[in-house]
Amino acid sequence: NFVTFSNIIDTVGGIDINNPYEFTDESGDTFTAGTVHLDGPTALNYVRDRHTLSNGDYGRNEHQAIVLQAIIKSSE
């Protein structure tokens, strides 16, 4: 259950990430390359997806690191 993860991101007003490449996840959300603002549910989709990524689990790990860095940065 990742409700807390989503709630944290919504509590800080969402986060801005620098997405390295464009892709569309399994839920149909499209993430453009460059700066993207994510709310809690969309961030959760971003960090969970691996099946639509060319590098699979490695891409998911990369996305998780990008989001965690953005959460930390938003609290500074």
N, C-alpha and C positions, 0 to 999 in steps of 0.2 A: 504494500500500500504506500503510495507516494503522495498522499494528500498533504502531508507536512511540507514536502519539497515544493509543491505547487503553492501552498499558502505562504511560505517564506518569500517566494518571488513576488507574489501579489502584494505582500505586506510592504515591500520596499518600492512598490510602484512599477514593477517589471524591471527587466534588465536589458541593456544594450550589449549585443555581442558583435564580434567581427567574424562573420561566417566565411570560411575560406572558399566555398564553391556553392553553386546553386544545386538544389535537389528538391524532390517532392517525396515526402515521407509516406508511410503506409496509410495514414489517415487522410491523405490528400492535401496536407499543408505544404505549400511551396515556400522554401527558404531561399531568397536571393543571395548572391555573393555580396559581401560587404557588410555594412552596419545594418543590423536587424534588431528591432525591439520585440522582446518576448514577454508575454504575460505568463502566469503560472501554468495553465494547461498546455499552452503552446510550447513552453520550455520543456515540459515533461515529454511531449511528443518528440521534440528535438533530441533529447538525450536518450530516448528509448530506441529510436529507429536504428536498425542495422541491416535489415533485409533489402532495402532499396539502395544501400551504399555500395559502391564498387569495392571498397576495402572492408566491408562488413563490420566485425567487432572492433577492428582498429579505428574505424571511423566513429563508431559509437563512443569508444574511449576518448577520442579526440574531442567530440562534442561535449562529453561530460566535463572534461577539463576546461573547455572554453566557458561553459556555464558556471562552473565553480569559481573560476577567476572573476567572472562578471559579478557574481554575488558578493565576493569579497571586496571588489572594487566599489560596489554600490554602498557598502557599509563604511567606507573611509570618510 
